[in-house]
Amino acid sequence: MNIPDQPDIPYQKLQEIIENAFNGLKIFNILETSLELGIFDKLKQPVNLDNLSKKIKIDKVLSFYLVEALLKIGLIEKEGDLYKNSKLGQLYLTSDSAYSRINSMLSLKENAELWNNLNNTLQGNLKKKEESFFPKIIQVMAEDCVVGELQDTIDLISSYEDFYKYKRLLDLAGGHGMYSIAFSKINPDLECNVFDLPEVLVETRKYIKNYNAEVNTIPGNFYEDDFAGTYDIIFSSYNPGGKNPEIAKKIYNSLNLSGLFINKQYFPVNENFTLEEVLDNLEWNFTNFEKSMKGESRYSFQGDLSFEEYIKFLEDLGFDILDIHSLSHLNPSFGTFSKNKIIIAKKVR
Ligand SMILES: C[S@@+](CC[C@H](N)C(=O)[O-])C[C@H]1O[C@@H](n2cnc3c(N)ncnc32)[C@H](O)[C@@H]1O
């Protein structure tokens, strides 16, 4: 190396990557900490810096830069010397909003820890517990779906004329039960039943009560138990068994003739990954619990069929595929964005 010579490739190229990444980390931590400090709840009404700093018990200079950062990213506004939430912050980051994203945002902290200790994580040294996973994740998924995906899904399904003729629906692996709650609201004559693991249904019942809905719960394990009767519609959203042939067979056996199987599912595409998909797939593989039988790419499990194989399997069982809709949505629980499909299949024989 001849010290007066510039490097062949400008260092700026690398610096940009590092700076973007590190700024992302800083903003992520500002968001998480602001939620933990309850800043957005405190900024529902205009507050000056002095008062805010006292309320959150953080030094005034530090408070100033914290709120200025939130101001720059558009989550709060400033008028004179008063700060208050922007419309975006107010709708999604206050604890009493129906569209609150707080559980979802705070849940990312657990994943952030795995990334912050990446070397350890890659060695498989995890503290995460499988047992508490589903009861916790469904609270996040309830928040995820209610900001758009649930409404899109319900609009689509209720646009099928037969929807209002059907009498009994099963929401298989329904988790929070929000889809059943919505179905029961738009069609009070439809008996809606959420099937899920017993420990998850404890949470489901809270949602049913909160929304004052008429929805039943059926405890069970879909790998081992039957689905408690027959149904006119079996709806299933991000069911871990939603690409599995054995579960498809059980669904077929539990549907009445002319009944609908509606399966909203992510089918992995295993080529031309974007950077985001690579990161999501890496994260999916951080936690490979024995019981969960995960596959190698995000939201896939051992024994899953590919999209084409699954469709063929349904047709061979006796389904007519009425439609396949695309539904792309932000899905923070399972990666940033997923291109999902809604398969509408009718049992014809
Ligand atoms: C990704 S969540 C989907 C929740 C909801 N359907 C939605 O779309 O937001 C998967 C659901 O499958 C349930 N589940 C996983 N394994 C199950 C099993 N063996 N039997 C019954 N439910 C199961 C989980 O408890 C969880 O509620």
The ligand as an ORCA input file, in Angstrom:
! r2SCAN-3c Opt
* xyz 0 1
  C     -50.061    -18.015     13.180
  S     -51.371    -18.241     14.305
  C     -52.772    -17.774     13.331
  C     -53.870    -17.177     14.168
  C     -55.036    -16.595     13.351
  N     -55.719    -17.627     12.599
  C     -54.564    -15.496     12.436
  O     -54.565    -15.663     11.225
  O     -54.158    -14.424     12.923
  C     -51.450    -19.989     14.309
  C     -52.499    -20.552     15.226
  O     -52.446    -21.970     15.122
  C     -52.671    -22.503     16.412
  N     -52.119    -23.881     16.455
  C     -50.831    -24.236     16.275
  N     -50.680    -25.567     16.382
  C     -51.924    -26.059     16.629
  C     -52.434    -27.367     16.822
  N     -51.627    -28.417     16.770
  N     -53.760    -27.508     17.038
  C     -54.578    -26.428     17.092
  N     -54.160    -25.158     16.890
  C     -52.847    -24.986     16.669
  C     -51.938    -21.550     17.319
  O     -52.327    -21.668     18.659
  C     -52.294    -20.210     16.692
  O     -53.477    -19.697     17.221
*
